[in-house]
Amino acid sequence: MLGLALLLDLAFLTDLLFLTIRVLRFIKPGTTIISDCWKAYNGIDGMGMNYVHHAVNHSKEFVDAAGNHTNNMEASWRTIKMKVPSRKRNHNILQEHLFEVMWRNQNVGDIWQCLLGALKEIQY
């Protein structure tokens, strides 16, 4: 059992390190971060970047008393997973696919006209 516990601790530390690097790299100081209660998120308050962290305990509620929730982000990820095939979710091309999904969501209902309008605005 000790081996399993050590393995789980190492997995957690790897997740915590990955999360810390991503948060510090992509999230501006002072940003409000709303998350679920995954253990690695507990370190957000101690990153020294004045993040405001709210954790929603999904085993008790999906919206806390202050109105904080992760529903929009979870819905966005669900959309991305449906629209971007897993084989195209790699580091090299994921950003391009994310931009396409976001653009399509912003222009739903009239994509063809929006595409023609965007092409008119291109200057080269």
ABEGO torsion letter per residue (X at the ends): XAAAAAAAAAAAAAAAAAAAAAAAAABBBGBBBBBBABAAAAAAAAAGAGBBBBBBBAAABABBAAGBBAAAAAAAAAAAAAABBAAAABAAAAAAAAAAAAAAAAABGAAAAAAAAAAAABBX
